[in-house]
Amino acid sequence: MRKLIIYIFALCLFCSCSKRVKDVSDADNVDSDVEVSALRYEYGIAVDSFEVRRGVVGSGETLGGILGRVGADRSMISQLSRIDRDSFDVRLIRAGKEYICFYRDSLLEYFVYLPSRIESVVFHLSDSLHIEKQLKETYLRERYTEAQIESSLWNAMVGSGSPTSLAVELSEIYAWSIDFFGLQRGDKVKAIYDERYVDSVSLGVNRVYASSFLHGGKVVEAYYFSRDSVSGYFDSEGKSLRKAFLKAPLNYKRISSTFTYARKHPIFKTVRPHTGVDYAAPAGTPVVALGDGKVIEKGYKGGGGNTIKIRHNSVYTTAYLHLQGYAKGLAVGKMVSQGEVIGYVGSTGHSTGPHLDFRVWKDGEPVNPLTIESPSAEPIPDDMKPYFDSVVVRYKDRLAF
């Protein structure tokens, strides 16, 4: 009987302890949930402790105006004028950008301005105005794409599910090798690149590592190589894809007149030489320098209208006629870089409509801009060739057509 009593007592004690253990465990879970909730931070702010409201900067709004509208204390707004521009330039607030307000007990304690997906500017408004810039962590993913051209490179990238920024990157890589206005249906492209992400959202292409482009039956390969002072895109033999000249000095709609020594002038109706190429394009279309060089002429040149002339080296000189206007700061004697905007398409001088009359001289003699052979930039140095070859081996098989 005594053993039975002891057993029943022990059993009751165990059940009581079990109940207490369960109660404590439940309490721990509640506390844990609260703790986890309190630790859920965004922009360094424990968001669950606040009422959160979001908004978008309206056209013409200022930071002071927005803060006043969302309920910031006037003393805080008055401190905006004392913000160091190196810390944050309040004039950089832009329409269409998002902002977030954090309220506690109806008081605005934090205002977060979002200039981009990865940037945030946090305004601490509790005591004295304090500003903190933050950057979200990003990560990279390697991607592979292949596409066939049906109409344009842009549409081909969209059709393959690749980011449109890849079309921009590829057009820059091959700017000296492929005339993108002469793409043919059936041309193909392959590319290996990495894409940058933040919060699972793509920010676009970070770097194209290798690519091959089948254009008009010819394959042009591009491999990115960077070591010491050498950096850029090269073909499989180590020759730079960067040429001395671009294929064209603008984004044009069509070629309205070609290089010839016997063209009937559209205004004077007489047959005369036209030692250039006319690119039809809307007025205001940016015109860029075909290559690095020095501006040797700038001004109104009779029938050529507003004209720019650039000497690139001892062999080549280019000219850009009928311009609507010039790029800001452009002057005779100034050095310009390849791809730099120098002017804008117009119809000045003897012209029947907006277009660019583009001309090239080689050793002082006019040559057809569409047929000039452009020399390559410096190739891979011999001492770096083994390193470059290893890059080619890494990607080449995946790029084969």
Buried (B, 14 or more C-beta within 10 A) or exposed (E): EEEEEEEEEEEEEEEEEEEEEEEEEEEEEEEEEEEEEEEEEBBEBEBBEBEBEEBEBEEEBEBBBBBBEBBBBEEBBEBBEEBEEEEBEBEEBEEEBBBBBBBEEEEBBBBBBBBEBBEBBBBBBEEEBEBBEEEEEBEEEEBEBBBEBEEEBBBBBBEBEBBEBBBBBBEEBBBBBBBBBEBEEEBBBBBBBBBBBBEEEBBEBBBBBBBBBBBEEEBBBBBBBEEEEBEBBBBBEBEBBBBBBBBBBBBBBEBBBEBBEEBEEEEEEEEEEBBBBBBBBEEEBBBBBBBBBBBEEBEEBEBBBBBBBBBBEEEBBBBBBBBBEBBEEBEEEBEBEBBBBBBBBBBBBBBEEBBBBBBBBEEEEBBBBBEBEBEBBEBBEEEBEEEBBEBBEEBBEEBEE
